[in-house]
């Protein structure tokens, strides 16, 4: 059996996907497969496939562009690995990312899932120094992104797929939250999840190419919908509304538009 199944939905990205694939060819742990949900027009990624067809264990499943959650769900039945991973198509791994994940699971057989740490290596600031710790339903919002979620297959078999109403491309107002929702469902089922900063995943900083106001608003509405779905207390909902404004003094002017739009969207979704 393969150790890791990497389930990657992709749409409208060529160079970021090439960067992900290039990093995977350099992994010190070679026991993995890549399942790609290609939601692009026919031929869009042909050059990428040709470049990596002999260096990556890649299986491509063409799908219509109906959203990231449905794409991941379509890939799940094809996964043969002992561990299931959900990289974004614009993230990339350090050479030891899978090796570190495998070592953690081997040393901690009682842990059902781990969350790695993501950062932008092109940012001059070093990634924050953080300690390994158990993940709770409150800290899940700090740690969640699908790109850093590593699960034992038994967890995924028990929890099932992603909520198709959440996440980009679903045609609904909720443009994010599918990853945190999945993690919250894992925790609610009684599984143990540990934040493990030795497992590093790279991803561009959101402020390098800020999303459109419409997309930011969809992120905000997704967060508030998620809080209602999982019955979080009012104080936590209010803290989520205020959080974007509290980040502006720490991040400087570059974040002002993004954070202000996020605040207004969360307030509307309250």
Secondary structure, 3 states (H helix, E strand, C coil): CCCEEEEEEECCCCHHHHHHHHHHHCCCCCCEEEEEEECCCCCCCHHHHHHHCCCCCEEEEECCCCCHHHHHHHHHCCCCCCEEECCCCCEEECCCHHHHHHHHHHHCCCCCEEEEEEECCCCCCCCCCCCCEECCCCCHHHHCCHHHEEEEHHHHHHHCCCCCCCCCCCCCCCCCCHHHHHHHHHHHCCCCEEEEEEEEEEECCCCCCCCCHHHHHHHHHHHHHHHHHCCCCHHHHHHHHHHHHHHHHHHCHHHHHHHHHHHHHHHHHC
